[in-house]
Amino acid sequence: MDIFQSLILGIVQGLTEFLPVSSTAHLILIPWLFNWSFDKDVAFVFDVLLQLGTLLAVIVYFFKDLVAIARLMIKDLMGRTPFASTESRLGWLIIVATIPAAIIGVLFKKYFVALHQQPILIAIILLVAALLIFIV
């Protein structure tokens, strides 16, 4: 993977991460569309690093909010009223919402890994999702 390809994939990640579309799917489709071939391990590590970079950017941007949420969660938990404040409730709901995603990720890992090797199917899924978003 050269610098130009890395730059393009970084831009794609940045533009698609916060839209209701899969940034990971785009990171799979772009090399496929341009007929770029990468070592699978290198591509995986690069994608993970892009996702971690996005996570770090979100943490930096929302740092004050995250600290406030964490403080109120701890304060309300110590006061035995874990849902007393809106921020505390938001923190607990984020944690609860993450659990099903983690379980699904673990249970269907083989399916998701296999899906990475099927760019046409990924493109179809993105088009169907776009159609559903448009209809809604």
Secondary structure, 3 states (H helix, E strand, C coil): CCHHHHHHHHHHHHHHCCCCCCHHHHHHHHHHHCCCCCCHHHHHHHHHHHHHHHHHHHHHHCHHHHHHHHHHHHHHHHCCCCCCCHHHHHHHHHHHHHHHHHHHHHHCHHHHHHHCCCHHHHHHHHHHHHHHHHHC
